[in-house]
Amino acid sequence: MDIIVYHNPDCGTSRNTLALIRHAGIEPHVIEYLKTPPTPAMLLQLASRIGWPLRNLLRERGTPFKELGLDDSTLDDAALLAAVAEHPILLNRPIVVTPLGVKLCRPSETVLDLLPVLPNVDLDKDDGSPFLRDEQVAASDPRLAKALREVGLPTDDLRSSAGRFYSYRTLSGTLVGYAGIEMSGEDALLRSLLVVPAARGAGIGRNIVLLLMSRAFDAGGRKAWALTTSAAAFFERLGFAVGPSDAAPEGLAQTPQFASLCPSTAPLLTRRILL
């Protein structure tokens, strides 16, 4: 299988993505785009194949994005392309091209969406945490409800929920957790997040949240929300900030999670979803 990776070797996510592709037995064609930037025409083609506006391929953190005024939503593609040509670091990474599709693979596990065969032997990332694979599960799945009850999370609204729920496993198939999202326009409520007791302390919770926010981004989510009675510090380490309890958007405030299932004293946390 022919795979192209637009790679930055200084980026941990890019290195992890490359390692995961190779772990699947595939040696990709690697383009270090800081040395060999894609042409403007190629960038437009990549964005089109992903199904995104060009702006979604730009990186903010660690780049001159704000200094160049690129947060001005009125800038057209020509202006964005000119900025990337002058500062290739503005291109987010890694972008992976395969016969199955094109994707900005953040977090690195999302490259599994593009591989013909999934590796079934566990592998750790640069930071020592395991690579995970997610699988959508029905809200009515009794295993989901059982796992939530065992850790004291609410289940009363599961069968009526319009949310999307996922199980998380290591590459070898060991179940390590569950989580779900409920969407309301660009707002995404992260809910029902758990790591099974035997898998705690290995960085899995962080990896689940990053993967879950990526799925929310693909569904149009641009802002993540969470209610928690015991994990505020965990979410704050991931860039969430505690906000006023009445700051939730109306579409989420009307869900059972907000209206009745979570205590009114539960902190409300939020952050932008950035890949």
Secondary structure, DSSP 8 states (H G I E B T S, - for coil): ---EEEE-TT-HHHHHHHHHHHHTT---EEEETTTS---HHHHHHHHHHHT--GGGGB--TTSSTTTTTTT-TT--HHHHHHHHHH-GGGB-S-EEEETTEEEE-SSGGGGGGG-SS---S--B-TTS-B-EEEEEE-TT-HHHHHHHHHTT---TTTTT---EEEEEEETT--EEEEEEEEEETTEEEEEEEEE-GGGTTSSHHHHHHHHHHHHHHHTT--EEEEE-SS-HHHHHHTT-EEE-TT-S-HHHHTSHIIIIIS-TTS-EEEEE---
